[in-house]
Amino acid sequence: MTTVAIIGAGPLGRWLALTAARAGFSVFLEDVMPSNLHHAQEYLRGQLTPRAHDGDPAIHFVSTVEDAVREADLVIDCVPDELESKLEILWLLDRMAPPKTVIATPTTALSIADLAACTYRPEKCIAIAADPRALSTQSSGSPIQLQTIACTAPEAAALVAHFWSSLGFHPTIEQVSG
């Protein structure tokens, strides 16, 4: 089973956590603001049933990035699409996540080549080319564009594409120049 860490428990993070858990992923949802995490717990309460095989909930609520990414195969940040916010979260994720972890970031304003260059794992950084505010309003079956760079590992792109396919989207992968 793929473990997904979602950083940010605002509307997009809550929707993504719920949708991923319903698709069978093990989800760790984190937010730096305790009130956001509490609202997410209230919002998601009763919307999921425990996993049949072990009785654990499919969404784990955690209060630190380190706890969220410790076992993650994939991490998706749901922070504002602003350079400073993205650089700060990618810096944290890059240093705290295990080497296997793929980092995906929703952005329409920033270059994945520039963001990936600020990490020690540019081959595992992928952009989700969608407006983060509109992403949760798209319906199942919608197209979603993933952006990679020349050094992106094929297995990293495949993992992110599989994730979005499992949510009912139709991912396409575009390699962008640096």
Stockholm file with secondary structure:
# STOCKHOLM 1.0

chainA/1-178         MTTVAIIGAGPLGRWLALTAARAGFSVFLEDVMPSNLHHAQEYLRGQLTPRAHDGDPAIHFVSTVEDAVREADLVIDCVPDELESKLEILWLLDRMAPPKTVIATPTTALSIADLAACTYRPEKCIAIAADPRALSTQSSGSPIQLQTIACTAPEAAALVAHFWSSLGFHPTIEQVSG
#=GR chainA/1-178 SS CCEEEEECCSHHHHHHHHHHHHTTCEEEEECSSHHHHHHHHHHHTTTSCCCTTTCCCSEEEESSHHHHHTTCSEEEECSCSSHHHHHHHHHHHHHHSCTTCEEEEECSSSCHHHHHTTSSCGGGEEEECSCHHHHTTCCTTCEEEEEECTTCCHHHHHHHHHHHHHTTCEEEEEECCC
#=GC SS_cons         CCEEEEECCSHHHHHHHHHHHHTTCEEEEECSSHHHHHHHHHHHTTTSCCCTTTCCCSEEEESSHHHHHTTCSEEEECSCSSHHHHHHHHHHHHHHSCTTCEEEEECSSSCHHHHHTTSSCGGGEEEECSCHHHHTTCCTTCEEEEEECTTCCHHHHHHHHHHHHHTTCEEEEEECCC
//
